[in-house]
Amino acid sequence: MTTHPDTSARRPHLTRLLAAARLTAAGFDGRVEHVLSPETIDGGGELGYRVR
């Protein structure tokens, strides 16, 4: 179990591109977004990719 609310952003980029292509083929506006966390005292940086 993870405490991060957006675990889908951690999946491989290629998987996200394929999911976006399936959405586009179905008539939706599928897109892949690069997800970054804000820089804080504890760190920050890249979380991964998500499809919308």
C-alpha atoms as a printed R data frame, in Angstrom:
   type eleno elety resid chain resno       x      y       z
1  ATOM     1    CA   MET     A     1   0.000  0.000   0.000
2  ATOM     2    CA   THR     A     2   1.245  3.482  -0.805
3  ATOM     3    CA   THR     A     3   0.500  6.789   0.818
4  ATOM     4    CA   HIS     A     4   0.868  8.623  -2.493
5  ATOM     5    CA   PRO     A     5  -2.538  9.591  -3.963
6  ATOM     6    CA   ASP     A     6  -1.512  9.213  -7.626
7  ATOM     7    CA   THR     A     7   0.071  5.790  -8.053
8  ATOM     8    CA   SER     A     8  -0.990  5.650 -11.724
9  ATOM     9    CA   ALA     A     9   1.663  8.273 -12.457
10 ATOM    10    CA   ARG     A    10   4.377  5.775 -11.552
11 ATOM    11    CA   ARG     A    11   3.670  3.290 -14.368
12 ATOM    12    CA   PRO     A    12   5.958  3.089 -17.386
13 ATOM    13    CA   HIS     A    13   5.671  5.826 -19.986
14 ATOM    14    CA   LEU     A    14   5.090  3.379 -22.861
15 ATOM    15    CA   THR     A    15   2.059  1.907 -21.105
16 ATOM    16    CA   ARG     A    16   0.667  5.427 -20.726
17 ATOM    17    CA   LEU     A    17   1.232  6.189 -24.429
18 ATOM    18    CA   LEU     A    18  -0.655  3.040 -25.415
19 ATOM    19    CA   ALA     A    19  -3.553  3.910 -23.101
20 ATOM    20    CA   ALA     A    20  -3.732  7.427 -24.567
21 ATOM    21    CA   ALA     A    21  -3.736  5.972 -28.088
22 ATOM    22    CA   ARG     A    22  -6.667  3.696 -27.169
23 ATOM    23    CA   LEU     A    23  -8.598  6.670 -25.787
24 ATOM    24    CA   THR     A    24  -7.910  8.695 -28.931
25 ATOM    25    CA   ALA     A    25  -9.032  5.771 -31.122
26 ATOM    26    CA   ALA     A    26 -12.270  5.646 -29.119
27 ATOM    27    CA   GLY     A    27 -12.943  9.322 -29.847
28 ATOM    28    CA   PHE     A    28 -11.630 10.870 -26.633
29 ATOM    29    CA   ASP     A    29  -8.832 13.401 -26.187
30 ATOM    30    CA   GLY     A    30  -6.279 11.031 -24.632
31 ATOM    31    CA   ARG     A    31  -3.024 12.637 -23.556
32 ATOM    32    CA   VAL     A    32   0.000 11.777 -21.438
33 ATOM    33    CA   GLU     A    33   1.174 14.199 -18.768
34 ATOM    34    CA   HIS     A    34   4.549 14.248 -17.048
35 ATOM    35    CA   VAL     A    35   3.945 14.474 -13.292
36 ATOM    36    CA   LEU     A    36   6.337 16.339 -11.010
37 ATOM    37    CA   SER     A    37   6.092 16.887  -7.289
38 ATOM    38    CA   PRO     A    38   6.892 20.319  -5.906
39 ATOM    39    CA   GLU     A    39  10.344 20.924  -4.506
40 ATOM    40    CA   THR     A    40  10.183 20.850  -0.722
41 ATOM    41    CA   ILE     A    41  12.634 20.510   2.128
42 ATOM    42    CA   ASP     A    42  12.321 16.704   1.857
43 ATOM    43    CA   GLY     A    43  12.908 16.663  -1.882
44 ATOM    44    CA   GLY     A    44  10.651 16.566  -4.871
45 ATOM    45    CA   GLY     A    45  11.002 15.793  -8.530
46 ATOM    46    CA   GLU     A    46   9.655 13.357 -11.062
47 ATOM    47    CA   LEU     A    47   6.762 11.068 -10.134
48 ATOM    48    CA   GLY     A    48   6.161  9.641 -13.609
49 ATOM    49    CA   TYR     A    49   3.413  9.915 -16.217
50 ATOM    50    CA   ARG     A    50  -0.395  9.776 -16.219
51 ATOM    51    CA   VAL     A    51  -3.074  9.586 -18.888
52 ATOM    52    CA   ARG     A    52  -6.015 11.940 -19.001
